[in-house]
Amino acid sequence: MPVGWDTSNDEYDYVPLRLPRDVSRVSASLRLAIQAEFHGWELTRVRLYPDGSRRVLLRRRKTGHHVPEPTVR
């Protein structure tokens, strides 16, 4: 996880994702919107690297029941 991406919080679950450089901005946006809509994740941070790949940090409030981890393919 990149420096400065603090995930030590008792209120939220965090998950880092890596988006390859061949994923377009529109496609990435749609995929992340689906995760937000159906699984309660919200976008916390995005970092774009020189090779075109992106690192994304998602979060959601902790719940008492299991919710699947996001997958962006």
C-alpha positions as CSV (number, residue, x, y, z in Angstrom):
1,M,0.0,0.0,0.0
2,P,1.4,3.5,-0.8
3,V,2.8,5.6,1.9
4,G,0.2,7.8,3.5
5,W,-2.7,5.5,2.9
6,D,-3.6,4.9,6.5
7,T,-6.1,2.1,6.9
8,S,-6.1,1.7,10.7
9,N,-9.6,2.7,11.5
10,D,-12.2,0.8,13.7
11,E,-15.1,2.3,11.8
12,Y,-14.3,1.3,8.2
13,D,-13.0,-1.8,6.2
14,Y,-10.5,-0.9,3.6
15,V,-9.4,-2.7,0.5
16,P,-6.6,-1.7,-2.0
17,L,-7.1,-2.5,-5.7
18,R,-4.7,-2.3,-8.6
19,L,-6.1,-1.3,-12.0
20,P,-3.8,-2.3,-14.9
21,R,-2.8,0.3,-17.5
22,D,-5.0,-1.2,-20.2
23,V,-8.2,-0.4,-18.1
24,S,-9.6,2.9,-19.5
25,R,-10.8,5.7,-17.3
26,V,-14.4,5.1,-18.3
27,S,-14.2,1.3,-17.6
28,A,-12.5,1.9,-14.3
29,S,-15.2,4.4,-13.3
30,L,-18.0,1.9,-14.2
31,R,-16.4,-1.0,-12.4
32,L,-15.9,1.1,-9.2
33,A,-19.5,2.5,-9.5
34,I,-20.8,-1.1,-9.6
35,Q,-18.9,-2.0,-6.4
36,A,-20.3,1.1,-4.7
37,E,-23.9,0.5,-5.8
38,F,-24.1,-3.2,-4.9
39,H,-21.5,-3.7,-2.1
40,G,-21.4,-0.4,-0.3
41,W,-17.8,0.5,-1.1
42,E,-16.8,4.2,-1.6
43,L,-13.7,5.6,-3.3
44,T,-11.2,6.9,-0.8
45,R,-8.0,7.5,-2.9
46,V,-6.6,7.0,-6.4
47,R,-3.0,7.1,-7.4
48,L,-2.0,7.1,-11.1
49,Y,1.5,5.8,-11.8
50,P,3.8,6.7,-14.8
51,D,3.2,3.3,-16.4
52,G,-0.5,4.1,-16.6
53,S,-1.7,1.7,-13.8
54,R,-3.8,3.0,-10.9
55,R,-3.9,2.1,-7.3
56,V,-7.3,2.6,-5.7
57,L,-8.3,2.5,-2.0
58,L,-12.0,1.6,-1.3
59,R,-13.7,1.8,2.1
60,R,-17.0,0.9,3.6
61,R,-18.5,1.0,7.1
62,K,-17.9,-2.2,9.1
63,T,-21.0,-4.4,9.4
64,G,-21.9,-7.4,11.4
65,H,-22.4,-9.6,8.3
66,H,-20.0,-10.8,5.6
67,V,-19.9,-8.7,2.4
68,P,-17.7,-10.0,-0.4
69,E,-14.5,-8.2,-1.3
70,P,-14.6,-6.1,-4.5
71,T,-13.2,-7.5,-7.7
72,V,-12.3,-5.3,-10.6
73,R,-11.4,-7.3,-13.7
